[in-house]
Amino acid sequence: MSFEFPESSPFRRSDFVFGVATAAFQIEGANKEDERCESIWDRFCATPGKVANGDDGTVACDHYHLWEQDLEMIAELGVDAYRLSIAWPRIMPVEGQVNSKGIEFYKRLIAKLNELGIKPFVTLYHWDLPQYLEDRGGWLSRETAYKFAEFADIMTKALGDSVFSYATFNEPLCSAFLGYRFGQHAPGLTEDKLGFQAAHHILLAHGLALPKMRENAPKAEHGIVLNFTPAYPADPTNAADVLAADFDEQQGIHWFLQPIVEGEYPAAIRQQQPLWWPTILPGDLALINQPIDFLGINYYTRHVIKATENGPCQVVLPDVERTDMGWEVCPEALTALLVKLNQRYTLPPIFITENGMAGADSLENGEVIDQQRCDYYQSHLDAVAVAMEQGVDMRGYFAWSLMDNFEWAFGYEKRFGIVYVDYASQQRVLKQSAKYFQQFLQQRAGA
């Protein structure tokens, strides 16, 4: 059992990178060990009603202690690369001071990956802001952008060219909009303008960090990871629905990509919602608009948007396949997204840095048969191949996630891993989807 690709498939080439991805807060646990300080997610988890079942990241997958066996497991899968994130609260638990224990943990991890022949793809920020910075405004404060640049300087000095690829941020949309605009993520604020201001400061932080990162790791690739959910009109013949879907993409896609690639924010936001427009200082957009070596795109599903008297709303279509998150399975929207972005912008090489699905997985007789996930990966990889045929420069694909983990506001209810985690025993079991990747990559290596 394996994925099936034609002989001519780009995925059969050894230079196409296959990887698996995780994030520090979701897997590490050990949230009070070795001087790590409180993050905004520790605080959010401790706030009643914010996270399903009152779950938190205290133990998670205990990767902080089990990292070595986890890396061996990644090697067994046969993937080319592992995408991980650095926990800022481990590196600078006290403002202005570097914690050598935090640095050493990641140095050991990266060294082991290189020893195993696995390319390290490091994300510097995957949502776990130190709480002491949130206490001073977090991403609403311009100061935090400068603090991030300091942290990025410290980490890239420490790890240098031992890392193959650095991303400044994972999914600024989630940190900014889910955290400060819609309140579903830490720190849980709910105001439109705050979301756009936080987004600007995160992109500013990206721009401030890049020059030092390039200086400290000149051989590594440097970029950013953005999550895109394309929007489709509920009725393509209804002009109001078409406009509403476009405005959804202006906020969710172009607000984050256009300033990086073209040095300006989409005018549609200012035209339609002037009160959302953030404070932007002279020179900010030039900083944000620096060349990047790659663009990471995270894709899971699409939105279907209908215009109503109370504004645009998402429509839940009947009779479509859905994941355990309730998200529609729509691989053709991934092809269309990639082709459209490639036509609209002059883009650097692209990696799919996250793609995957949550399933109602259970361990039975020592096995996890996650056929829906196997089919999901097959159809979405096929969608990437179609985009490549249409001229999109794709360099790699990362499955989200290596293993089941703490799924943010959903706690441990939602399982995205290709490896099953029994949280009581911390046992890891390769799901059928992991075996699909393993067998395809073994075939490729032998080809």
N, C-alpha and C positions, 0 to 999 in steps of 0.2 A: 504493500500500500504506500503510495507516494503521490506527489503532485505530478500532473501530466502536462508536459510542454512539448511543442514540436521541436524537431532536431535543430531548426533554425532559431530557436528562442534565444533572446539576449540573456536570459537567466542561466543558460548553459555556459556562458563565458565566465572564465575564472575572475575577470576583472569587475564583474557585477557583484557588489557587496551585499551579502545577506547577513542580517544581524538580529539580535534580540535586545529589548530595551526594558529598563526599570528606572525608578527614581528613589533617591535616598530615603525620604520620609516614608515612602510606601513599603519599603522592605527592611530597613536597617534595624529598627527597634533601638534598644540601648540608649533611650533618649535622655538619660541622666548620667551616662557613663563617660569617663575620660573628659570631664569638665564641659561637656556639651551644654549650651544654654537653652532656655525655652525659645521655641519658635512660635510664629503666629498660629501654626497648626496645632501645636500643643495646647495653646490657649483656647483655640476654637473648639477642639475636642472636649475640653473641660467645661465648655459652656453648654448647659442642658438644652437638649432639643436640636442641636446643630448637626450631630452625626448619628446615623442610624445605630440603634441599640446602645448608644453611649460608647461606641468603639473608639479606640485611640491608637496611637503609634508607639506605645510603650515597648511592645515586643515585636509586632508585625511578623516578618519572616525570620527574625533574629539573624539577619544577614551580617550584622556587625560582628557576630561570633562565628557564623557559618560561611563566611565569604569564600574561604579557600575551597570548600567542597562545592559551593555554588559555581565557582569559576571552572572547576573540573567538569561539572555538569554541562556548562556552556560549551566547553571543549568537546565533550562527547556528542553534542548536537551537530558539531561540524561547521558551525557558522563562522563567518569571516570576522565579525565585529560584535562588540558589546557596547551598548549605549547606557551610560550611568550618569547620575548627577552627584554633585558635591554638596554636602550639608554645610551651608554657611555657619550655622550655630556651632558646628564642631570646630571650625577653623578660627572663628573670632567670637568665642563665648563672652569675652569682655571687650568692650569697644576699644579699638586701637591696639589690641594685643593679639599676637598670633599664638595659637595653641599647637605646640609641636606634636601632641598626641593625635590631633585631628589630621595634620599634614602627613604624619607617618602612616596612618591607616590607609589613606588614598595612595600614597607612594608605593606601599606594599602591594596594594590591589592592582595598580597600573603595571608594576614590575612583573607580577604574576601573569597578567594578561599578555604582556609582550613575550614572556617566556613560553606561554602556550601558543603563541602565534596568532593571537586574537587582537584585532585593531581596537584600541580604546577610543570611543567617541564620548567625550565628556561634555555634559551640560553643566554650566556653572550655577544656574538658578532654576530650580524646579519647585518653586512656590514656598519654600521654608525660610521666610525672612526672620532674622532674629527679632524677638519680641521687643527688645530695647529700642530698635529702630521704629517699630510700629508705634511705640509709646510716644514717639516724637512726630507722628504723622505717617510713617510708612511710605508707601509709594505716592501719597498726596504731597509729600515733602520733596522738594528738589534736592535737598541734602542727601536723600537716600540714593539718588543716581550717582553722586560722587562717592558715597560709601561703597556702592557696588563696584565702581571702577577700581577702588583700592583693593577690594577682595579679589577681583579678577586679576589684578597685578600680582598679588601674593600667590594665588594658585598657579598662574601660568609660569611664574618664576620657579615655583617649587617643582612643577611637573614638566615644564618645558616641552621639548620635542619628543618626550616619551609618550605623549598623547598624539594620536593620528589626527584627531579633529576636535575642535572646541566649538560649542554653541554657547553664546552668551545666555540666552533665555529659552525656556520651554514655554510655549503658548502664552505670550503676554496677554492675549484676550482673556484667558481664564483668570490670571492674577488680577487684571484690571477690572474687567466687567463682572465676573462672578464674585470677585472679592469686594469691590467698592461700589458696584452699580446695582447688582441683583441680589447680593447678600447670601448667595448659596455657598460661598467659600470664605475662608479667612481673609480679612478680618470681619466680614459680614456686614458691610455698609451698603446702603441702598439709595444712591442718588445718581442720576444719569451723568451730570457734569463731573462728579467725582471719578466715575469710571473712565471718562475721556482724559481727565487730568492725570490719573494714575498711569494710563496707557502711554501718555506722552513722556512721563518721567521714566518709565521702563525703557522706551525706545531711546531716550536721551542717554540712559545708563549704558545701553548697548553701544551707542556711538562713542561715549566717553571711554569705554573699556577697550575698544578695538585696537587703538594704536599701541598700547602697552602690551596687549596680548600678542600682537604681531612681533613686537620687539623681543619679547621673552620666549616665544616659540615660533621662530621664523619658518621652520619647515612644516609646521602643522597647518591644517586648513582651519579657517575661522569663519563662522556664520551664525545663523539664528534659526530657531525652530518655531514655525507658526502653525496654528491649527485652523483649518478652513472647512466650513460647512456651507457648501453651495446652496443657494436658495432658488426654488422653482415656484412660479405662480400656480396657485390652485387651479385657476382657469387661464390658460395661455392666451385665450381670446379676449380676456377682460383687461382693459388697459390699467385699471386701478390695481389689480393683482400683480401685473407685470411691474409696475412702478414700485409696489410694496416689496416685491422680491428683490428688485435691484437695490432698494435702500437698505435692505437687510444685508446684502453683500457689501455695500459701501461701508457699513459699520464693521462687519465681521471679517471681511477679507481686505478690502482696499485701505481701510484706516491703518492697518498694520504693515501692509506690503508697500503701498505707494510711497510713503516717506523714505523707506529704506532704499528703494530702487530709483525713485524719481525726485526725492527731496521735497515733496509737498503732500499735505493731507488732502483727501477727496473734498472738493468744493461742495458736494451734495450735502454734507453734514452741516456746514455753515449756512447753506441756503435753506435747508428744511428745518433745522433745529439749532438756531444760532445760540441758544442758551446752553447748549452742550459743549460749545467750543472752549477748549482749555487755554490757559495762559502759556504762551510760547515766546521765549525770549529770542532776540536777534542772534543768529549763529546756530541755534538749536538744530534747525533742519539740515544745515550743511554737515553738522556732526553725525546726524542720523544717516545721512545719505553718503556713507562711505562704501566702497566696493566690499562685497563679501565673496568668499570663495565657494560657498554653497548655500543653498536654501533648503532647510528641512521643512517638509510638509507633513502634518499629521491629519489623517482623514479617517472618519468613521461612518458618517451618514450624510444625508441632505436634509434641508428644511423645505417644507411646502407651505407657502405663505398666502394668506387671503387678506384682502383689504376689508376692514369693517368700519362702522361708524366710530368705534372706539380706538381705531388705529389698527396696524397690521397684527395678525395673529397666526400662530402656527396651526396647521391643519393636520390631524392624524388620519391618514388614509386607511380605509378598511381593506381587508384582504391583501395585505402585503406582508412579506416575511419580515419578522422583527427579531432583534436579539433580546437577551435578558434585561437589557437597559430600556427596552421598548423602542429602540432605534431601528428605523427602516434599513434593511439590507439593500444597498443600491450601488453596485460596482460601476454601472455605466456613468453615474454622476462623477465618479473619480476620474474617468477618462475625459469627460467633458470639461471638468475643472482644470485639469492639467493642460489640455489643449488650449482652452480659453486664456489661461494665464500666460501661456507661452506666446500667444498671439498679441496679447495686450501689453506685455512688458518685455524688456530685454533682461532675461534672467540668467543667473549663474547656474551651474549644474545643480540638479535637484536630487535629494534623497527623500524617499518616504520614510520619515523617522518614527512614525507610529501608524499602525493599522491593525485592527483586530476587533474582537467582540467579546462581550460577556455572555456566558452560557450557564445554564443551571446544571453544573457539572457535579457528578457524584462518583465516588470511588467504589467500584463493585468488583469483587474477586480480584483485587489488585490492579484493576484497569480503569481508565477513564475514556470512554468512547464518546468523543465530542465531534460527531460527524458534521454537525452544522458548522462548527468552527473550521474544520478541514475544507468544507465547501466554500465558506466565506473567504478563506485565504486563496483558494484556487481561483475563484471568480475575481477577486481584487488584484491578484497578480496578473491574471489575463487582461484586466482593465489597464494596468500599468503598461503591459506589452503593447496594447493597441495605441496608447498615447505615444510610446516610443516610436512606433511605426509612423506616427503622424508628426514626428520631428522633435518631440520633447526630449531634452538631454537628461535622462535619468541615470543615476550612478549606483543606487542601492535601495534596499528595502529592509525595514526593521519591523519585526512582529512585536506588537504590544499585547501581552507582556511576556517576558521570560517565565514568570510564575505568578500565581494568584497572590494578591497583596492587598494592602489597605487602600480601598477605592474611595478616598476622600470622604465626601459627605455621605456616601453609601456604606462606609465602614467595610466590614469583611463580607457583606452580603453578596457582592458582585465579583465574579471570578473571570478575569481576563487572561489568565496565564495559559501558556501551552504546557506548563508544568503545574500539576496539582499540588497544593500545599495543605497538609493536615495540620491546622494551627495548634492542636493540642500536643502533637508529638514532634512538630516541625519536620515530618517526613515529606520528601519531595517524590512525586511520581510523574514520569513522563506521560502526558496525555497522548491520545492518538495523533493529534495535530503536531506535537513535537516529533513524533516518529515519522510523520509525513515529511517534515523539514529535514530530519536526520537522513532519511533514505534518499531523498532527492539530492542532498548535498554529497552524500557518499557516491551516488551515481555520477554526479558532476566531477568529483575529484578523480574518479576512475576513468572518466571519459577521455 
